[in-house]
Amino acid sequence: MSYALNITKEADHLHIEATGTRTPETLMAVAKDCVDACKKHECTRFFLDVQGMTGQLSTIDTYQFATKPLLALGRRLGLKAAIIDVGDNIDRLRFFEDVAVNIGMDLRVFSNASKALQWLRGSQRPEGE
C-alpha cells in the first residue's frame, strides 16, 4: 500500500491531492486520512483530487469500498466531498458516487475542478457534470 497525500487548508475546505496505486486498501487509507484531516482542521468539506493515482478498482471492489463502515463515519460527521478524476476512472467513480449517495454520503464526482469547487461551496451540481 503506497500512497501520498498533499493536504492544503483553504478558507472554506481542505484541498487534498492523492498519488499512488488504487487498491481497496490504499483507498480505505486515503479515505481515513481525509476524515482525520477534516477532524484535525475542524472542516466539513474537502476537495479530493485523485488524478495522480494509477490503476482501477473492479466493479465489486468499487461497490464494497463505497459501502464500507468508514464512509458511513464520514456521513455521521456530516462531511461533504468533491472528488475529481479524468479518463477511464471517471465512469468507475460515477458508479462509486451512485452507491455512496444511496447510502447517504454527501459527495459528487467531477472531471472539472472549477465545477467541483462550485458544487462544494454551494448546494447543487453545476450544469454539464
N, CA, C and O atoms as CSV, one atom per row, in Angstrom:
chain,resi,resn,atom,element,x,y,z
A,1,MET,N,N,0.859,-1.171,0.000
A,1,MET,CA,C,0.000,0.000,0.000
A,1,MET,C,C,0.902,1.230,0.000
A,1,MET,O,O,1.521,1.577,1.006
A,2,SER,N,N,0.953,1.872,-1.159
A,2,SER,CA,C,1.806,3.040,-1.287
A,2,SER,C,C,0.991,4.203,-1.833
A,2,SER,O,O,0.419,4.128,-2.920
A,3,TYR,N,N,0.951,5.278,-1.056
A,3,TYR,CA,C,0.246,6.472,-1.490
A,3,TYR,C,C,0.807,7.670,-0.744
A,3,TYR,O,O,1.500,7.532,0.264
A,4,ALA,N,N,0.493,8.843,-1.262
A,4,ALA,CA,C,0.886,10.079,-0.591
A,4,ALA,C,C,-0.249,11.076,-0.738
A,4,ALA,O,O,-0.956,11.096,-1.745
A,5,LEU,N,N,-0.409,11.906,0.293
A,5,LEU,CA,C,-1.414,12.963,0.262
A,5,LEU,C,C,-0.735,14.305,0.466
A,5,LEU,O,O,0.187,14.440,1.270
A,6,ASN,N,N,-1.205,15.281,-0.270
A,6,ASN,CA,C,-0.791,16.662,-0.072
A,6,ASN,C,C,-2.046,17.410,0.360
A,6,ASN,O,O,-2.978,17.569,-0.427
A,7,ILE,N,N,-2.071,17.869,1.611
A,7,ILE,CA,C,-3.265,18.498,2.179
A,7,ILE,C,C,-3.010,19.979,2.390
A,7,ILE,O,O,-2.052,20.373,3.055
A,8,THR,N,N,-3.886,20.796,1.813
A,8,THR,CA,C,-3.803,22.246,1.953
A,8,THR,C,C,-5.103,22.752,2.551
A,8,THR,O,O,-6.184,22.415,2.070
A,9,LYS,N,N,-5.002,23.554,3.593
A,9,LYS,CA,C,-6.188,24.150,4.214
A,9,LYS,C,C,-6.535,25.416,3.457
A,9,LYS,O,O,-5.757,26.370,3.441
A,10,GLU,N,N,-7.706,25.428,2.827
A,10,GLU,CA,C,-8.229,26.616,2.162
A,10,GLU,C,C,-9.184,27.307,3.125
A,10,GLU,O,O,-9.454,26.788,4.209
A,11,ALA,N,N,-9.688,28.444,2.751
A,11,ALA,CA,C,-10.579,29.210,3.632
A,11,ALA,C,C,-11.839,28.435,4.008
A,11,ALA,O,O,-12.303,28.517,5.145
A,12,ASP,N,N,-12.395,27.679,3.050
A,12,ASP,CA,C,-13.674,27.026,3.315
A,12,ASP,C,C,-13.672,25.514,3.105
A,12,ASP,O,O,-14.727,24.883,3.173
A,13,HIS,N,N,-12.504,24.924,2.852
A,13,HIS,CA,C,-12.430,23.479,2.647
A,13,HIS,C,C,-10.972,23.026,2.701
A,13,HIS,O,O,-10.051,23.843,2.730
A,14,LEU,N,N,-10.787,21.715,2.714
A,14,LEU,CA,C,-9.453,21.132,2.565
A,14,LEU,C,C,-9.279,20.736,1.107
A,14,LEU,O,O,-10.194,20.193,0.486
A,15,HIS,N,N,-8.107,21.010,0.572
A,15,HIS,CA,C,-7.747,20.587,-0.782
A,15,HIS,C,C,-6.752,19.446,-0.609
A,15,HIS,O,O,-5.665,19.642,-0.065
A,16,ILE,N,N,-7.121,18.267,-1.067
A,16,ILE,CA,C,-6.303,17.075,-0.861
A,16,ILE,C,C,-5.966,16.459,-2.217
A,16,ILE,O,O,-6.859,16.148,-3.005
A,17,GLU,N,N,-4.676,16.287,-2.482
A,17,GLU,CA,C,-4.220,15.624,-3.698
A,17,GLU,C,C,-3.627,14.278,-3.311
A,17,GLU,O,O,-2.758,14.192,-2.443
A,18,ALA,N,N,-4.112,13.225,-3.972
A,18,ALA,CA,C,-3.642,11.867,-3.679
A,18,ALA,C,C,-2.857,11.308,-4.865
A,18,ALA,O,O,-3.249,11.468,-6.021
A,19,THR,N,N,-1.749,10.654,-4.555
A,19,THR,CA,C,-0.984,9.929,-5.555
A,19,THR,C,C,-0.745,8.523,-5.032
A,19,THR,O,O,-0.803,8.283,-3.826
A,20,GLY,N,N,-0.480,7.602,-5.933
A,20,GLY,CA,C,-0.229,6.220,-5.537
A,20,GLY,C,C,-1.039,5.270,-6.391
A,20,GLY,O,O,-1.537,5.644,-7.453
A,21,THR,N,N,-1.169,4.038,-5.925
A,21,THR,CA,C,-1.870,2.996,-6.660
A,21,THR,C,C,-3.245,2.754,-6.064
A,21,THR,O,O,-3.384,2.610,-4.850
A,22,ARG,N,N,-4.254,2.709,-6.912
A,22,ARG,CA,C,-5.622,2.441,-6.454
A,22,ARG,C,C,-5.764,0.961,-6.127
A,22,ARG,O,O,-5.740,0.112,-7.018
A,23,THR,N,N,-5.909,0.669,-4.872
A,23,THR,CA,C,-6.288,-0.660,-4.400
A,23,THR,C,C,-7.346,-0.425,-3.330
A,23,THR,O,O,-7.434,0.681,-2.797
A,24,PRO,N,N,-8.145,-1.423,-3.001
A,24,PRO,CA,C,-9.116,-1.220,-1.922
A,24,PRO,C,C,-8.445,-0.762,-0.624
A,24,PRO,O,O,-8.970,0.104,0.076
A,25,GLU,N,N,-7.294,-1.339,-0.307
A,25,GLU,CA,C,-6.599,-0.976,0.935
A,25,GLU,C,C,-6.079,0.465,0.886
A,25,GLU,O,O,-6.207,1.211,1.857
A,26,THR,N,N,-5.499,0.841,-0.237
A,26,THR,CA,C,-4.978,2.203,-0.373
A,26,THR,C,C,-6.108,3.226,-0.292
A,26,THR,O,O,-5.981,4.242,0.392
A,27,LEU,N,N,-7.203,2.961,-0.984
A,27,LEU,CA,C,-8.310,3.910,-0.968
A,27,LEU,C,C,-8.962,4.014,0.404
A,27,LEU,O,O,-9.413,5.091,0.794
A,28,MET,N,N,-9.017,2.903,1.144
A,28,MET,CA,C,-9.534,2.973,2.519
A,28,MET,C,C,-8.615,3.839,3.379
A,28,MET,O,O,-9.088,4.624,4.201
A,29,ALA,N,N,-7.305,3.696,3.189
A,29,ALA,CA,C,-6.361,4.515,3.951
A,29,ALA,C,C,-6.494,5.990,3.561
A,29,ALA,O,O,-6.454,6.860,4.431
A,30,VAL,N,N,-6.650,6.279,2.277
A,30,VAL,CA,C,-6.835,7.662,1.827
A,30,VAL,C,C,-8.113,8.228,2.436
A,30,VAL,O,O,-8.110,9.347,2.949
A,31,ALA,N,N,-9.207,7.466,2.384
A,31,ALA,CA,C,-10.481,7.932,2.949
A,31,ALA,C,C,-10.344,8.211,4.447
A,31,ALA,O,O,-10.837,9.227,4.938
A,32,LYS,N,N,-9.679,7.315,5.167
A,32,LYS,CA,C,-9.485,7.520,6.612
A,32,LYS,C,C,-8.655,8.772,6.858
A,32,LYS,O,O,-8.973,9.558,7.750
A,33,ASP,N,N,-7.595,8.966,6.078
A,33,ASP,CA,C,-6.762,10.162,6.238
A,33,ASP,C,C,-7.546,11.436,5.929
A,33,ASP,O,O,-7.330,12.463,6.574
A,34,CYS,N,N,-8.455,11.384,4.948
A,34,CYS,CA,C,-9.291,12.552,4.645
A,34,CYS,C,C,-10.212,12.889,5.825
A,34,CYS,O,O,-10.347,14.051,6.208
A,35,VAL,N,N,-10.837,11.858,6.391
A,35,VAL,CA,C,-11.708,12.069,7.552
A,35,VAL,C,C,-10.895,12.608,8.726
A,35,VAL,O,O,-11.330,13.540,9.402
A,36,ASP,N,N,-9.723,12.032,8.972
A,36,ASP,CA,C,-8.868,12.504,10.067
A,36,ASP,C,C,-8.422,13.946,9.853
A,36,ASP,O,O,-8.382,14.729,10.801
A,37,ALA,N,N,-8.087,14.304,8.608
A,37,ALA,CA,C,-7.672,15.677,8.313
A,37,ALA,C,C,-8.826,16.653,8.550
A,37,ALA,O,O,-8.619,17.757,9.054
A,38,CYS,N,N,-10.030,16.244,8.187
A,38,CYS,CA,C,-11.195,17.105,8.429
A,38,CYS,C,C,-11.406,17.319,9.927
A,38,CYS,O,O,-11.701,18.431,10.365
A,39,LYS,N,N,-11.255,16.267,10.697
A,39,LYS,CA,C,-11.370,16.405,12.157
A,39,LYS,C,C,-10.288,17.337,12.694
A,39,LYS,O,O,-10.577,18.244,13.475
A,40,LYS,N,N,-9.055,17.117,12.278
A,40,LYS,CA,C,-7.921,17.906,12.757
A,40,LYS,C,C,-8.096,19.385,12.438
A,40,LYS,O,O,-7.824,20.240,13.281
A,41,HIS,N,N,-8.548,19.689,11.226
A,41,HIS,CA,C,-8.674,21.082,10.795
A,41,HIS,C,C,-10.072,21.653,11.044
A,41,HIS,O,O,-10.378,22.777,10.645
A,42,GLU,N,N,-10.919,20.853,11.715
A,42,GLU,CA,C,-12.298,21.273,12.019
A,42,GLU,C,C,-12.992,21.789,10.763
A,42,GLU,O,O,-13.533,22.894,10.738
A,43,CYS,N,N,-12.962,20.966,9.733
A,43,CYS,CA,C,-13.500,21.316,8.426
A,43,CYS,C,C,-14.469,20.212,8.001
A,43,CYS,O,O,-14.201,19.032,8.228
A,44,THR,N,N,-15.572,20.584,7.398
A,44,THR,CA,C,-16.545,19.577,6.976
A,44,THR,C,C,-16.601,19.372,5.470
A,44,THR,O,O,-17.383,18.552,4.988
A,45,ARG,N,N,-15.781,20.107,4.719
A,45,ARG,CA,C,-15.777,19.970,3.258
A,45,ARG,C,C,-14.362,19.722,2.756
A,45,ARG,O,O,-13.402,20.337,3.221
A,46,PHE,N,N,-14.252,18.799,1.788
A,46,PHE,CA,C,-12.943,18.593,1.179
A,46,PHE,C,C,-13.059,18.284,-0.308
A,46,PHE,O,O,-14.017,17.673,-0.782
A,47,PHE,N,N,-12.035,18.739,-1.012
A,47,PHE,CA,C,-11.866,18.540,-2.449
A,47,PHE,C,C,-10.764,17.511,-2.589
A,47,PHE,O,O,-9.629,17.765,-2.186
A,48,LEU,N,N,-11.074,16.351,-3.153
A,48,LEU,CA,C,-10.100,15.267,-3.280
A,48,LEU,C,C,-9.765,15.055,-4.745
A,48,LEU,O,O,-10.624,14.668,-5.538
A,49,ASP,N,N,-8.516,15.311,-5.101
A,49,ASP,CA,C,-8.020,15.139,-6.464
A,49,ASP,C,C,-7.271,13.814,-6.532
A,49,ASP,O,O,-6.195,13.675,-5.951
A,50,VAL,N,N,-7.842,12.839,-7.244
A,50,VAL,CA,C,-7.209,11.520,-7.365
A,50,VAL,C,C,-6.661,11.281,-8.771
A,50,VAL,O,O,-6.410,10.138,-9.154
A,51,GLN,N,N,-6.475,12.354,-9.540
A,51,GLN,CA,C,-5.956,12.219,-10.899
A,51,GLN,C,C,-4.546,11.637,-10.917
A,51,GLN,O,O,-4.137,11.041,-11.914
A,52,GLY,N,N,-3.801,11.802,-9.828
A,52,GLY,CA,C,-2.430,11.303,-9.753
A,52,GLY,C,C,-2.326,9.853,-9.333
A,52,GLY,O,O,-1.221,9.332,-9.182
A,53,MET,N,N,-3.461,9.186,-9.139
A,53,MET,CA,C,-3.438,7.771,-8.752
A,53,MET,C,C,-3.500,6.903,-9.999
A,53,MET,O,O,-4.105,7.278,-11.004
A,54,THR,N,N,-2.870,5.743,-9.921
A,54,THR,CA,C,-2.852,4.813,-11.042
A,54,THR,C,C,-3.670,3.572,-10.715
A,54,THR,O,O,-3.930,3.276,-9.549
A,55,GLY,N,N,-4.069,2.857,-11.747
A,55,GLY,CA,C,-4.828,1.634,-11.551
A,55,GLY,C,C,-6.318,1.903,-11.476
A,55,GLY,O,O,-6.766,3.049,-11.491
A,56,GLN,N,N,-7.081,0.810,-11.394
A,56,GLN,CA,C,-8.531,0.917,-11.357
A,56,GLN,C,C,-9.090,-0.233,-10.539
A,56,GLN,O,O,-8.605,-1.361,-10.627
A,57,LEU,N,N,-10.115,0.056,-9.740
A,57,LEU,CA,C,-10.777,-0.997,-8.978
A,57,LEU,C,C,-11.756,-1.754,-9.865
A,57,LEU,O,O,-12.269,-1.214,-10.845
A,58,SER,N,N,-12.007,-3.002,-9.513
A,58,SER,CA,C,-13.058,-3.753,-10.191
A,58,SER,C,C,-14.409,-3.197,-9.745
A,58,SER,O,O,-14.479,-2.428,-8.786
A,59,THR,N,N,-15.460,-3.577,-10.425
A,59,THR,CA,C,-16.802,-3.113,-10.062
A,59,THR,C,C,-17.156,-3.560,-8.644
A,59,THR,O,O,-17.692,-2.768,-7.870
A,60,ILE,N,N,-16.869,-4.796,-8.295
A,60,ILE,CA,C,-17.206,-5.289,-6.951
A,60,ILE,C,C,-16.375,-4.581,-5.883
A,60,ILE,O,O,-16.895,-4.256,-4.815
A,61,ASP,N,N,-15.086,-4.336,-6.157
A,61,ASP,CA,C,-14.261,-3.600,-5.197
A,61,ASP,C,C,-14.772,-2.169,-5.025
A,61,ASP,O,O,-14.761,-1.628,-3.920
A,62,THR,N,N,-15.215,-1.568,-6.118
A,62,THR,CA,C,-15.768,-0.214,-6.039
A,62,THR,C,C,-17.016,-0.210,-5.167
A,62,THR,O,O,-17.168,0.662,-4.312
A,63,TYR,N,N,-17.902,-1.167,-5.370
A,63,TYR,CA,C,-19.122,-1.255,-4.570
A,63,TYR,C,C,-18.800,-1.477,-3.095
A,63,TYR,O,O,-19.346,-0.799,-2.225
A,64,GLN,N,N,-17.918,-2.423,-2.820
A,64,GLN,CA,C,-17.562,-2.723,-1.430
A,64,GLN,C,C,-16.896,-1.516,-0.765
A,64,GLN,O,O,-17.151,-1.237,0.407
A,65,PHE,N,N,-16.051,-0.806,-1.498
A,65,PHE,CA,C,-15.403,0.382,-0.947
A,65,PHE,C,C,-16.443,1.449,-0.604
A,65,PHE,O,O,-16.350,2.096,0.439
A,66,ALA,N,N,-17.427,1.632,-1.478
A,66,ALA,CA,C,-18.445,2.658,-1.268
A,66,ALA,C,C,-19.367,2.339,-0.105
A,66,ALA,O,O,-20.039,3.235,0.406
A,67,THR,N,N,-19.416,1.092,0.326
A,67,THR,CA,C,-20.324,0.720,1.412
A,67,THR,C,C,-19.595,0.373,2.706
A,67,THR,O,O,-20.218,-0.120,3.647
A,68,LYS,N,N,-18.297,0.621,2.771
A,68,LYS,CA,C,-17.519,0.316,3.981
A,68,LYS,C,C,-17.959,1.199,5.149
A,68,LYS,O,O,-18.432,2.316,4.939
A,69,PRO,N,N,-17.809,0.708,6.358
A,69,PRO,CA,C,-18.180,1.490,7.541
A,69,PRO,C,C,-17.457,2.835,7.654
A,69,PRO,O,O,-17.995,3.775,8.239
A,70,LEU,N,N,-16.256,2.936,7.105
A,70,LEU,CA,C,-15.535,4.208,7.191
A,70,LEU,C,C,-16.291,5.314,6.481
A,70,LEU,O,O,-16.323,6.445,6.967
A,71,LEU,N,N,-16.904,5.012,5.337
A,71,LEU,CA,C,-17.664,6.044,4.636
A,71,LEU,C,C,-18.918,6.412,5.419
A,71,LEU,O,O,-19.353,7.563,5.380
A,72,ALA,N,N,-19.497,5.464,6.118
A,72,ALA,CA,C,-20.624,5.788,6.987
A,72,ALA,C,C,-20.168,6.735,8.094
A,72,ALA,O,O,-20.936,7.592,8.531
A,73,LEU,N,N,-18.912,6.584,8.555
A,73,LEU,CA,C,-18.365,7.512,9.541
A,73,LEU,C,C,-18.349,8.927,8.964
A,73,LEU,O,O,-18.718,9.882,9.649
A,74,GLY,N,N,-17.927,9.063,7.723
A,74,GLY,CA,C,-17.947,10.364,7.067
A,74,GLY,C,C,-19.351,10.936,7.005
A,74,GLY,O,O,-19.537,12.142,7.163
A,75,ARG,N,N,-20.340,10.085,6.776
A,75,ARG,CA,C,-21.732,10.537,6.743
A,75,ARG,C,C,-22.146,11.047,8.118
A,75,ARG,O,O,-22.792,12.091,8.215
A,76,ARG,N,N,-21.788,10.337,9.177
A,76,ARG,CA,C,-22.153,10.760,10.530
A,76,ARG,C,C,-21.487,12.075,10.902
A,76,ARG,O,O,-22.043,12.847,11.683
A,77,LEU,N,N,-20.322,12.338,10.364
A,77,LEU,CA,C,-19.624,13.582,10.646
A,77,LEU,C,C,-20.169,14.745,9.821
A,77,LEU,O,O,-19.802,15.897,10.056
A,78,GLY,N,N,-21.027,14.456,8.872
A,78,GLY,CA,C,-21.590,15.499,8.030
A,78,GLY,C,C,-20.605,16.040,7.011
A,78,GLY,O,O,-20.657,17.221,6.668
A,79,LEU,N,N,-19.706,15.193,6.522
A,79,LEU,CA,C,-18.708,15.654,5.565
A,79,LEU,C,C,-19.290,15.763,4.160
A,79,LEU,O,O,-20.160,14.987,3.765
A,80,LYS,N,N,-18.794,16.733,3.426
A,80,LYS,CA,C,-19.162,16.938,2.029
A,80,LYS,C,C,-17.882,16.855,1.216
A,80,LYS,O,O,-16.905,17.542,1.515
A,81,ALA,N,N,-17.886,16.005,0.173
A,81,ALA,CA,C,-16.664,15.782,-0.597
A,81,ALA,C,C,-16.919,15.915,-2.095
A,81,ALA,O,O,-17.891,15.378,-2.627
A,82,ALA,N,N,-16.028,16.637,-2.757
A,82,ALA,CA,C,-15.992,16.707,-4.214
A,82,ALA,C,C,-14.739,15.950,-4.647
A,82,ALA,O,O,-13.635,16.259,-4.199
A,83,ILE,N,N,-14.914,14.964,-5.515
A,83,ILE,CA,C,-13.804,14.136,-5.966
A,83,ILE,C,C,-13.600,14.394,-7.450
A,83,ILE,O,O,-14.555,14.400,-8.226
A,84,ILE,N,N,-12.357,14.605,-7.835
A,84,ILE,CA,C,-12.062,14.878,-9.244
A,84,ILE,C,C,-11.122,13.833,-9.811
A,84,ILE,O,O,-10.129,13.451,-9.192
A,85,ASP,N,N,-11.467,13.381,-11.014
A,85,ASP,CA,C,-10.630,12.450,-11.764
A,85,ASP,C,C,-10.997,12.603,-13.234
A,85,ASP,O,O,-12.002,13.231,-13.570
A,86,VAL,N,N,-10.193,12.035,-14.093
A,86,VAL,CA,C,-10.443,12.096,-15.535
A,86,VAL,C,C,-10.146,10.741,-16.151
A,86,VAL,O,O,-9.692,9.824,-15.467
A,87,GLY,N,N,-10.400,10.619,-17.421
A,87,GLY,CA,C,-10.038,9.411,-18.155
A,87,GLY,C,C,-10.906,8.226,-17.820
A,87,GLY,O,O,-12.087,8.368,-17.503
A,88,ASP,N,N,-10.303,7.046,-17.895
A,88,ASP,CA,C,-11.031,5.798,-17.714
A,88,ASP,C,C,-11.645,5.651,-16.330
A,88,ASP,O,O,-12.642,4.947,-16.172
A,89,ASN,N,N,-11.077,6.291,-15.342
A,89,ASN,CA,C,-11.560,6.118,-13.973
A,89,ASN,C,C,-12.839,6.885,-13.672
A,89,ASN,O,O,-13.512,6.573,-12.690
A,90,ILE,N,N,-13.197,7.865,-14.474
A,90,ILE,CA,C,-14.355,8.695,-14.153
A,90,ILE,C,C,-15.645,7.869,-14.151
A,90,ILE,O,O,-16.509,8.100,-13.305
A,91,ASP,N,N,-15.797,6.915,-15.071
A,91,ASP,CA,C,-17.001,6.089,-15.083
A,91,ASP,C,C,-17.097,5.234,-13.824
A,91,ASP,O,O,-18.178,5.087,-13.255
A,92,ARG,N,N,-15.984,4.677,-13.393
A,92,ARG,CA,C,-15.976,3.871,-12.171
A,92,ARG,C,C,-16.288,4.750,-10.960
A,92,ARG,O,O,-16.999,4.330,-10.048
A,93,LEU,N,N,-15.756,5.960,-10.957
A,93,LEU,CA,C,-16.048,6.878,-9.851
A,93,LEU,C,C,-17.508,7.325,-9.852
A,93,LEU,O,O,-18.078,7.565,-8.788
A,94,ARG,N,N,-18.107,7.438,-11.008
A,94,ARG,CA,C,-19.539,7.791,-11.064
A,94,ARG,C,C,-20.378,6.657,-10.453
A,94,ARG,O,O,-21.380,6.920,-9.788
A,95,PHE,N,N,-19.975,5.415,-10.675
A,95,PHE,CA,C,-20.639,4.285,-10.027
A,95,PHE,C,C,-20.446,4.378,-8.517
A,95,PHE,O,O,-21.393,4.191,-7.754
A,96,PHE,N,N,-19.221,4.667,-8.089
A,96,PHE,CA,C,-18.934,4.864,-6.670
A,96,PHE,C,C,-19.849,5.954,-6.097
A,96,PHE,O,O,-20.421,5.787,-5.020
A,97,GLU,N,N,-19.982,7.075,-6.827
A,97,GLU,CA,C,-20.848,8.173,-6.379
A,97,GLU,C,C,-22.282,7.685,-6.191
A,97,GLU,O,O,-22.899,7.962,-5.162
A,98,ASP,N,N,-22.816,6.964,-7.173
A,98,ASP,CA,C,-24.194,6.466,-7.078
A,98,ASP,C,C,-24.394,5.629,-5.822
A,98,ASP,O,O,-25.366,5.817,-5.091
A,99,VAL,N,N,-23.470,4.706,-5.573
A,99,VAL,CA,C,-23.583,3.836,-4.400
A,99,VAL,C,C,-23.451,4.648,-3.114
A,99,VAL,O,O,-24.251,4.488,-2.192
A,100,ALA,N,N,-22.449,5.515,-3.051
A,100,ALA,CA,C,-22.199,6.293,-1.835
A,100,ALA,C,C,-23.355,7.245,-1.530
A,100,ALA,O,O,-23.756,7.378,-0.373
A,101,VAL,N,N,-23.887,7.900,-2.543
A,101,VAL,CA,C,-25.015,8.806,-2.333
A,101,VAL,C,C,-26.235,8.024,-1.859
A,101,VAL,O,O,-26.992,8.503,-1.014
A,102,ASN,N,N,-26.428,6.821,-2.401
A,102,ASN,CA,C,-27.563,5.998,-1.983
A,102,ASN,C,C,-27.480,5.553,-0.530
A,102,ASN,O,O,-28.507,5.246,0.077
A,103,ILE,N,N,-26.267,5.511,0.046
A,103,ILE,CA,C,-26.173,5.167,1.471
A,103,ILE,C,C,-26.078,6.421,2.339
A,103,ILE,O,O,-25.871,6.328,3.549
A,104,GLY,N,N,-26.229,7.600,1.716
A,104,GLY,CA,C,-26.327,8.827,2.498
A,104,GLY,C,C,-25.118,9.728,2.512
A,104,GLY,O,O,-25.102,10.712,3.252
A,105,MET,N,N,-24.098,9.429,1.717
A,105,MET,CA,C,-22.925,10.306,1.680
A,105,MET,C,C,-23.239,11.548,0.856
A,105,MET,O,O,-24.010,11.495,-0.102
A,106,ASP,N,N,-22.631,12.664,1.243
A,106,ASP,CA,C,-22.770,13.914,0.502
A,106,ASP,C,C,-21.497,14.107,-0.305
A,106,ASP,O,O,-20.585,14.826,0.106
A,107,LEU,N,N,-21.449,13.456,-1.455
A,107,LEU,CA,C,-20.262,13.567,-2.305
A,107,LEU,C,C,-20.680,13.528,-3.755
A,107,LEU,O,O,-21.731,12.996,-4.113
A,108,ARG,N,N,-19.829,14.107,-4.578
A,108,ARG,CA,C,-20.048,14.110,-6.022
A,108,ARG,C,C,-18.697,13.928,-6.710
A,108,ARG,O,O,-17.652,14.287,-6.168
A,109,VAL,N,N,-18.743,13.366,-7.904
A,109,VAL,CA,C,-17.558,13.124,-8.711
A,109,VAL,C,C,-17.594,14.065,-9.909
A,109,VAL,O,O,-18.640,14.259,-10.529
A,110,PHE,N,N,-16.450,14.641,-10.225
A,110,PHE,CA,C,-16.345,15.614,-11.307
A,110,PHE,C,C,-15.118,15.332,-12.163
A,110,PHE,O,O,-14.177,14.666,-11.732
A,111,SER,N,N,-15.152,15.858,-13.390
A,111,SER,CA,C,-13.981,15.838,-14.254
A,111,SER,C,C,-13.439,17.249,-14.455
A,111,SER,O,O,-12.461,17.441,-15.177
A,112,ASN,N,N,-14.069,18.234,-13.823
A,112,ASN,CA,C,-13.701,19.635,-13.964
A,112,ASN,C,C,-13.547,20.244,-12.564
A,112,ASN,O,O,-14.496,20.254,-11.780
A,113,ALA,N,N,-12.354,20.749,-12.258
A,113,ALA,CA,C,-12.069,21.259,-10.912
A,113,ALA,C,C,-12.934,22.463,-10.547
A,113,ALA,O,O,-13.412,22.552,-9.416
A,114,SER,N,N,-13.144,23.382,-11.473
A,114,SER,CA,C,-13.924,24.578,-11.124
A,114,SER,C,C,-15.377,24.220,-10.836
A,114,SER,O,O,-15.997,24.814,-9.954
A,115,LYS,N,N,-15.925,23.257,-11.569
A,115,LYS,CA,C,-17.298,22.813,-11.295
A,115,LYS,C,C,-17.370,22.066,-9.965
A,115,LYS,O,O,-18.355,22.178,-9.236
A,116,ALA,N,N,-16.334,21.316,-9.658
A,116,ALA,CA,C,-16.295,20.604,-8.382
A,116,ALA,C,C,-16.286,21.596,-7.215
A,116,ALA,O,O,-17.014,21.420,-6.238
A,117,LEU,N,N,-15.465,22.627,-7.326
A,117,LEU,CA,C,-15.399,23.636,-6.263
A,117,LEU,C,C,-16.696,24.420,-6.161
A,117,LEU,O,O,-17.121,24.776,-5.062
A,118,GLN,N,N,-17.328,24.693,-7.296
A,118,GLN,CA,C,-18.609,25.391,-7.287
A,118,GLN,C,C,-19.639,24.579,-6.507
A,118,GLN,O,O,-20.368,25.124,-5.679
A,119,TRP,N,N,-19.697,23.265,-6.775
A,119,TRP,CA,C,-20.638,22.411,-6.050
A,119,TRP,C,C,-20.279,22.330,-4.564
A,119,TRP,O,O,-21.154,22.397,-3.701
A,120,LEU,N,N,-18.986,22.186,-4.278
A,120,LEU,CA,C,-18.551,22.046,-2.887
A,120,LEU,C,C,-18.935,23.268,-2.070
A,120,LEU,O,O,-19.302,23.148,-0.901
A,121,ARG,N,N,-18.853,24.427,-2.671
A,121,ARG,CA,C,-19.166,25.676,-1.971
A,121,ARG,C,C,-20.655,25.996,-1.985
A,121,ARG,O,O,-21.121,26.818,-1.196
A,122,GLY,N,N,-21.396,25.360,-2.868
A,122,GLY,CA,C,-22.825,25.609,-2.981
A,122,GLY,C,C,-23.622,24.395,-2.577
A,122,GLY,O,O,-23.240,23.663,-1.664
A,123,SER,N,N,-24.724,24.182,-3.253
A,123,SER,CA,C,-25.562,23.054,-2.857
A,123,SER,C,C,-26.054,22.235,-4.035
A,123,SER,O,O,-26.697,21.207,-3.821
A,124,GLN,N,N,-25.783,22.643,-5.276
A,124,GLN,CA,C,-26.290,21.907,-6.411
A,124,GLN,C,C,-25.147,21.520,-7.345
A,124,GLN,O,O,-24.080,22.133,-7.353
A,125,ARG,N,N,-25.411,20.485,-8.124
A,125,ARG,CA,C,-24.429,20.057,-9.139
A,125,ARG,C,C,-24.476,21.052,-10.272
A,125,ARG,O,O,-25.555,21.330,-10.796
A,126,PRO,N,N,-23.326,21.607,-10.675
A,126,PRO,CA,C,-23.296,22.547,-11.811
A,126,PRO,C,C,-23.781,21.870,-13.092
A,126,PRO,O,O,-23.678,20.652,-13.237
A,127,GLU,N,N,-24.298,22.650,-13.995
A,127,GLU,CA,C,-24.742,22.141,-15.287
A,127,GLU,C,C,-23.582,21.488,-16.023
A,127,GLU,O,O,-22.442,21.942,-15.931
A,128,GLY,N,N,-23.882,20.415,-16.756
A,128,GLY,CA,C,-22.885,19.781,-17.598
A,128,GLY,C,C,-21.969,18.815,-16.882
A,128,GLY,O,O,-20.963,18.407,-17.463
A,129,GLU,N,N,-22.256,18.433,-15.670
A,129,GLU,CA,C,-21.411,17.468,-14.958
A,129,GLU,C,C,-22.173,16.182,-14.724
A,129,GLU,O,O,-21.634,15.242,-14.139
